[in-house]
Amino acid sequence: MDSHTLQILIAMIIYMAAVIFIGVFFAKRANKSSENYFLGGRSLGPWVTAMSAEASDMSGWLLMGLPGVAYWSGLADAFWTAAGLAVGTYLNWLIVSKRLRRYSIRANNSITLPEFFSNRFREEKKVIMTLAALFILIFFTVYAASCFVTCGKLFSTLFGAPYVAMMIVGAVFVLLYTILGGFLAESASDFMQSIVMICALAVIVVISTVHAGGLGAVIENAKEIPGFLEFFGIANPSLNEAGRQIVENGAPLFGAASDYGWLNVCSMLAWGLGYFGMPQVLLRFMAIRRESELKMSRRIAMVWVLISLSVAVFIGIVGREIFPTMHLTATDAENIFVTLAESFLPPILAGFVMAGILAATISSSDSYLLIAASAFAKNIYQGLFRKKATDREVMNVSRITLLAIAIVAIFIAMDEDSVIFQIVSFAWAGFGATFGPLMLFSLFWKRINRAGAIAGMVSGAGMVFLWKLVISNLGGAFAIYELLPAFIFSSICIVVVSLATKAPSREIQEDFEAVKVQQDE
């Protein structure tokens, strides 16, 4: 290992030590009860709520996946995805956060998402709780795999070590940290990591733009690539039989630009719908200490999101100007952030910037693992099989579940050619369609009943798999992002089934009215 790599490693070790310290600091408090472990005792302040929500949401794809998309095919895909996410973030904070915070307390002080849905409909047979917990296990295992892929790519690129070994090292670190500290440690570290992430983005984009000759030079270069800097066109890298971009005379080749119509735009904007069903964000709404602080959190979150998404997209654009032939496959393009940091920063500073990627990965994967584990331990193990299980027993089962989920996610992440953006998009669609319509109707439609809730979850999740694996292969209009049709189908099923079956009980409707009245006051 040369001096340059050693300095980067030292900087990253310092960062990781800080993260472990946070876990140790919060471990005692987190282990007092399952509510503390899974929801932090509803004690988060507005800054931690906002920053941890966005850091856990964005994950490593913000620093690797999104710049990679912009580097590979230009502005359109990346921009419209970012636009959808920004709008979805705002609407989620604006219309969901306050009512969910209030309703989760009304619904028997629910501390997990499956528990909230089950208590919202006053279930005796815990069908909604069980289904919600199972879907969380499925989709968060896929999500965790995307984070482990990020770790593997980062460490193998930096240190020249085998991808699989580096991916497993990253997974073990995240697992140990999550087991140690629970939700409080996760949220506190996410706050720190959100700062590291946005600082890393800012540093790289400024230095890279200067090295490229300024903003004007970046724009002029991008315009030379057909479709690269268009909102309604997309670049097409020319590929050889091995799937690598062809290079001639030191320049990458591109074919004619493809049209990027309104169907493509709607497909990417649909990413915003995912927020209404994203457990790691919704839990922050439930965990804030006072409902009145959500307005401040919304403003903080939006500033962070707008800056980070804009800069991440531009990093891909400027990266194509500086290193046009460095990354010749879609999966390798996701390393452009790492390439820029290594090339233009002193080793120690590069190490801390690399920690930004590690920060994004940890902040998401610990959320995913913890929520998935709580779904099983709290909602399936205690909710169905051991109703008298103690808090200590529930937390122990949760930790065992964490290990099992991590092992499955590691196997999913074994493929070195996995594209982070594609893995995240599938899991995002799964959560958005499974829980998004159900969350909105549960909070804002009094007539929704238990049968409608079950139909909405099952139809949403089922349509994500059906559209992704079967229907999208038909091409044309059917190639639209699976979240949009699945979200619409789930909503229709909720309305039709709810209206076709018995209205919710008087007690359920009284709960709804009580929350609504308090919200309007």
TIVEXZA-803082 format. One line per field, with one value per residue (C-alpha): x, y, z. Coordinates in steps of 0.001 Angstrom, whole numbers, plus 500000, padded with zeros to 6 digits. Layout:
residues N
px = [X  ...]
py = [Y  ...]
pz = [Z  ...]
end
This chain:
residues 521
px = [500000  501533  501623  498689  496376  497565  496636  493179  492747  493820  491272  488510  489482  489223  485757  484656  485971  483758  480743  481520  481879  478369  477081  478782  477552  473914  474018  473031  470107  468962  468826  466510  463411  462252  460667  464054  465802  463371  462098  464453  461698  460223  462984  464529  464997  464152  467710  468406  464957  465454  469082  468863  465700  467374  470727  469074  466914  469577  472136  475261  473401  473463  477253  477731  474485  473114  476452  476959  473674  474567  478086  476809  473786  473650  471288  467758  467465  469370  467621  464042  464756  466171  463189  460752  462615  462663  458921  458177  460296  458450  454965  455787  456970  454082  451067  452118  454486  452182  449224  451363  453107  449710  448001  450820  450298  446509  446974  448105  451488  452724  456513  456876  455141  453442  452255  450781  448823  447583  446531  445015  442460  442195  443175  442521  444027  447279  447113  448082  450919  452273  452041  453615  456467  457105  457176  459578  461841  461803  462395  464828  466951  467240  467927  470649  472227  472522  474398  476761  477426  478404  480838  482356  482834  484264  486828  487849  488389  490395  492553  492675  491295  488764  485235  483563  485987  485624  481819  481734  484032  481693  478638  480165  481007  477476  475974  478052  477303  473544  473365  475178  473220  469739  467633  469189  472725  471539  469795  472647  475241  472982  472963  476751  476867  474438  476897  479803  477829  476898  480400  481930  479641  480387  484157  484285  482018  483931  487402  486363  484762  487936  490064  487698  488332  485219  481487  481489  483978  481925  478753  480415  481898  478572  476824  479187  477778  474443  471600  473921  472792  469129  466037  464095  466882  469331  472858  473590  477137  478287  479066  481106  480050  481376  479104  481941  481874  483967  486910  488515  491438  491179  487505  484431  481929  478225  475397  472574  470587  467279  464100  463156  459398  456799  456360  460024  459650  456618  458457  461333  459114  457293  460281  458678  455716  458046  458437  454900  455822  459439  459710  463056  461607  458160  459708  461461  458064  456898  460059  460297  459813  457223  454857  455381  459030  458155  457843  461455  462514  460797  462743  466041  465331  464428  467574  469701  467877  467950  471657  472754  470695  471744  475413  475331  473903  476461  479332  478430  478380  481740  483227  482517  484480  487544  487677  485785  487277  487908  484631  483408  480463  477297  478343  481889  480488  479233  482852  483231  482904  485733  487899  487456  488215  491359  492610  492221  492403  495285  495138  493924  491187  490293  489895  487391  485538  485450  484006  481099  480279  480745  478566  475780  475996  476037  473266  470985  471943  471697  468198  467197  468581  467079  463605  463551  464698  462128  459424  460190  461022  458309  455549  455902  457781  456112  452942  452103  454169  455336  452900  454351  457940  459958  461654  465011  463839  462460  465755  467743  465531  465977  469749  469566  467277  469770  472408  470111  469051  472658  473697  470945  471810  475488  474544  472426  475360  477885  477610  480337  478512  475420  474293  473446  470875  468917  468864  467699  465016  463385  463357  462150  459260  458455  458076  456380  453664  453211  452916  452542  448863  448002  449669  447874  444450  444965  445706  443199  440258  437874  436156  439227  438830  440955  440083  441021  444310  445244  444228  446301  449473  449263  448283  450963  453776  452547  452315  455897  457176  454792  455578  459332  459779  457100  455187  458142  459771  457053  458820  457354  454927  455181  458838  457731  459137  457163  456403  453896  451530  451885  451048  447968  446833  447233  445186  442398  442318  442104  439128  437247  437665  436925  433695  432663  433046  431784  432561  435113  433774  432584  435717  438005  436117  436221  440006  440193  437973  439879  443194  441683  440203  443484  445356  443053  443319]
py = [500000  503307  506506  508062  505128  504863  508478  507945  504851  506726  509475  506930  505052  508313  508837  505270  505610  508680  506707  503855  506352  507612  504043  503402  506730  505961  502209  502441  504757  502766  499512  500832  499785  498681  502120  503748  501170  501365  504988  506862  507539  510213  512583  513821  517557  519313  519383  515705  514734  516561  515722  512078  511562  512820  511132  507763  508299  509294  506555  505867  506290  510078  510128  507208  506199  509628  511079  507800  508202  511783  510745  507863  509271  512970  515342  514093  510902  512356  515740  514471  511859  514571  516835  514088  513414  517098  517522  514256  515317  518606  517113  514348  516823  519167  516861  513607  514452  516200  513917  510776  512030  512659  509533  507194  508315  507975  504482  503027  504800  502832  502698  500838  501294  497846  498481  501834  500347  497501  499761  502282  499632  498132  494673  491616  489191  490850  490363  493932  493929  490620  491563  494979  493427  490825  493428  495546  492515  491817  495307  496437  493361  494480  498048  496902  494971  498212  499772  496831  497129  500753  499676  497026  499403  502126  500001  497910  501074  502767  499912  497606  494753  492151  493520  490699  490867  494646  494414  491935  494126  497077  494955  493658  497183  498435  495399  495746  499449  498990  496178  498368  501586  501302  504201  506965  506141  505756  509144  510980  509537  510252  513903  513959  512007  514342  517173  515094  514171  517699  519019  516245  517077  520785  520329  517963  520013  523257  521784  519693  522675  524710  521889  521608  525242  526730  526355  527574  524931  522178  523306  523654  520159  518672  520318  518536  515159  514481  514645  514945  518350  518184  517919  516097  514101  511496  510497  507000  505724  503498  500054  497108  493470  493369  496257  498784  502227  502455  504887  506258  508689  509164  510187  508181  507534  508332  507484  509807  511194  509549  511459  511873  512374  513149  509474  509311  512509  511176  507930  509731  512229  509216  508710  511380  509097  506741  509091  508476  504861  505147  503701  505301  508772  508143  506917  510273  511976  509679  510180  513987  515264  517951  518231  521990  521458  519682  522976  523858  520321  520619  523772  522244  519076  520952  523077  519964  518024  520770  521431  517797  516583  519502  519090  515296  515629  518268  516109  513540  516235  517748  514281  513474  516598  515773  511968  511168  507694  506672  504789  502788  500851  501968  500213  501631  505129  505096  505496  508990  510677  508507  509245  513016  512949  510860  512962  516479  516337  515779  512190  513051  515327  512770  510232  512404  513038  509287  509056  510971  507911  505682  508106  507867  504093  503690  506216  504245  500654  500998  502439  499633  496898  498326  498872  495431  493785  495678  494623  490981  491148  493575  492853  489168  487544  489507  490401  486859  484210  485553  488234  488200  488553  491002  494066  492371  489315  491455  493335  490080  488651  491913  491548  487958  489135  491875  489200  487081  490037  491143  487661  487554  491107  490117  487269  489648  492080  489464  490564  493125  494371  495405  498963  500739  502997  500026  498133  501216  501995  498579  498715  502324  501294  498428  500653  503475  501255  498979  501628  505001  504792  503039  505793  508592  506949  505944  509535  511359  509061  508015  505346  503158  499861  496870  494941  497930  498316  494674  494890  498043  496551  493236  494776  497466  495045  492467  495006  496178  492651  491991  495252  495053  491397  490916  493939  496328  493840  494710  498056  501322  502869  499721  500488  503217  503056  500394  502663  504784  502029  500110  503206  503909  500261  500102  503287  501935  498659  500502  502581  499774  497180  499643  500794  497224  496008  497018  500533  500841  500637  503641  503531  503645  506576  508380  507971  509479  512431  513099  513266  515404  517900  518202  518663  521484  523363]
pz = [500000  498903  500948  499069  499751  503357  504069  502589  504746  507890  507248  506737  509904  511870  510475  511207  514757  515223  514022  516432  519282  518580  518726  522063  523466  522682  523375  527052  526392  523370  525332  528042  526088  522648  522111  522683  520507  517588  517779  520100  522645  520312  521339  518075  517584  514301  512929  513641  512341  509049  508368  509446  507386  504226  504840  505471  502404  499886  500627  498583  495318  495856  495612  493222  491515  490531  489296  487442  485568  484597  483511  481391  479567  480356  482062  481355  483450  486381  486337  486147  488825  491095  490343  491289  494511  495468  494903  496712  499672  500021  499760  502206  504852  504094  504146  505825  508672  511164  510777  510974  514123  515732  514398  515472  519069  518771  517320  520648  520559  517542  517209  513899  510561  510521  514066  513023  510128  512294  515164  512735  511744  515255  514053  516166  513685  512749  508985  508042  510554  509263  505591  506184  508150  505432  502662  504714  505139  501389  500066  502768  502174  498538  499692  502095  499225  497230  500142  500375  496618  497262  499982  497745  494811  496993  498825  495817  493739  496486  497648  494621  496711  495494  495308  497242  500167  500439  500195  503080  505214  504722  505519  508759  509920  509263  510984  514145  514373  513963  516523  519019  519110  517624  516343  518471  517404  513831  513829  515550  513191  510220  511263  511223  507983  506241  506934  505623  502503  501501  502276  500162  497258  497486  497658  494684  492427  493029  492579  489569  487831  488329  486872  483913  483034  484557  484187  480600  479504  481151  479395  476001  476237  477259  474306  471909  472964  471187  473718  476724  477990  476997  479154  476432  474824  476082  475062  473746  474359  471472  472890  471657  471994  475566  476583  476913  475324  472179  472232  469065  468949  472697  472619  473633  470848  471078  468729  467781  470698  471582  472259  475888  475803  478415  479178  480192  482212  484070  484688  486405  488237  489671  491968  494154  494883  496694  499642  500888  501605  502691  506252  507114  506439  507926  511172  511589  511456  514236  516299  516472  520020  519178  516253  516125  515146  511894  510001  510770  509876  506511  505649  506716  504748  501565  501586  502034  499324  496706  497177  497329  494351  492125  492927  492508  488995  488014  489288  486640  483940  484887  485342  481698  480677  482781  482437  479215  478766  482371  482908  479927  481377  483165  486353  486286  485672  489261  490391  488886  492288  493665  490623  490989  494720  494305  491419  492789  496576  498998  500282  503802  502507  499835  502609  504416  501152  500545  504007  502496  500419  503419  505388  502840  502800  506563  507122  504831  505490  509265  508806  506472  508692  511868  510416  508797  512021  514078  511620  512329  516031  517133  514645  513783  516665  519484  517614  516538  518278  521651  522743  526268  525083  527157  525714  526178  524256  521424  521082  521082  518342  516460  516535  515301  512504  511613  511071  508901  506736  506313  505163  502522  501385  501061  498713  496603  496446  495271  491628  490994  487891  489856  489073  492335  490696  489327  492629  494504  491913  492366  496178  496047  493802  496148  499175  497304  495812  498832  501538  499771  498746  502008  504043  502201  502357  506006  506966  504784  503874  506618  504499  503983  505822  506723  503553  501411  503261  502666  499004  498550  499998  498147  494806  495015  495832  493324  490508  491132  490533  487614  485833  486389  485435  482754  481461  481069  478669  476131  475635  474448  476918  479040  479814  482240  485780  487661  490615  488664  487443  490697  492780  490655  490746  494522  494944  492758  494692  498018  496874  495100  497845  500664  498987  498162  501755  505170  506402  509238  512788  514734  516926  513898  512427  515778  515830  512352  513257  516483  514632  511890  514358  516250  512965  511901  515192]
end
